[in-house]
Amino acid sequence: MVVGVCLINVELGKEAEVKDVLSKQEDIREVLHLFGEYDFIAIIETDGLRALNDIVDRIRGIKGITATRTIIGAEF
């Protein structure tokens, strides 16, 4: 399993709309609204890096999202 953390920025005034769309994505475990540099954090759980890439590409395509930054979790 791969866990990704996607930090998301959205257009001003689009927060509720974007959160609604993000919350309906099946591989996103949790969506949190943030105060600060980013507007949302999405916790993603998936089977591999290719699937994570596909999910992040879908997130980037959501209307109202202006930028993302993704961090991949690792076990040790």
C-alpha positions, -999 to +999 in steps of 0.1 A: +000+000+000+011+035-008+000+065+013+002+099-003-004+133+012-016+159-013-015+195-003-039+216-023-045+252-032-079+264-046-093+296-061-108+320-036-145+311-030-142+276-044-134+259-012-168+243-005-172+231-041-137+215-042-141+199-008-173+183-019-157+168-050-126+156-031-147+139-005-164+118-031-131+103-045-129+067-034-091+065-028-090+096-007-092+085+029-096+120+044-099+156+034-090+183+059-095+221+055-063+240+064-054+276+074-021+287+061-001+281+029-024+254+017-062+252+016-067+214+019-048+182+027-060+150+011-048+116+025-047+091-002-044+053+002-038+032-029-020+000-042+010+016-059+028+046-072+011+044-106-023+045-090-012+074-068-001+093-098-035+087-115-053+100-084-032+131-082-038+137-119-075+135-112-072+159-083-053+184-104-081+183-129-108+193-105-122+228-113-111+254-088-078+237-079-048+259-087-018+239-074-009+207-056+021+193-038+023+156-031+043+138-005+047+100-005+047+081+028+073+054+035+078+027+061+111+019+078 
